[in-house]
């Protein structure tokens, strides 16, 4: 009978520890997800900006050279 009570107590303790571990893992997963999203945005947004800005810059630059050529 004592063994059963000890086993039940250990199982309850393990269950509580598993809940705490799950909460910690979920926080870590969300942290990595948000970090990945921010990293992708910090890489993609400047590329999109360059795709838009470079043709405008080249048009302006080459337009100013046309008078000299």
ChimeraX attribute file (.defattr): number of C-alpha atoms within 10 A of each C-alpha:
attribute: neighborCount
match mode: 1-to-1
recipient: residues
	/A:1	6
	/A:2	7
	/A:3	8
	/A:4	9
	/A:5	10
	/A:6	11
	/A:7	12
	/A:8	12
	/A:9	12
	/A:10	12
	/A:11	12
	/A:12	12
	/A:13	12
	/A:14	12
	/A:15	12
	/A:16	12
	/A:17	12
	/A:18	12
	/A:19	12
	/A:20	12
	/A:21	12
	/A:22	12
	/A:23	12
	/A:24	11
	/A:25	12
	/A:26	12
	/A:27	12
	/A:28	12
	/A:29	12
	/A:30	11
	/A:31	11
	/A:32	12
	/A:33	12
	/A:34	12
	/A:35	12
	/A:36	12
	/A:37	10
	/A:38	12
	/A:39	11
	/A:40	11
	/A:41	12
	/A:42	11
	/A:43	10
	/A:44	12
	/A:45	11
	/A:46	11
	/A:47	12
	/A:48	10
	/A:49	10
	/A:50	13
	/A:51	11
	/A:52	11
	/A:53	11
	/A:54	11
	/A:55	11
	/A:56	11
	/A:57	12
	/A:58	11
	/A:59	11
	/A:60	11
	/A:61	11
	/A:62	10
	/A:63	11
	/A:64	11
	/A:65	10
	/A:66	8
	/A:67	7
	/A:68	6
	/A:69	5
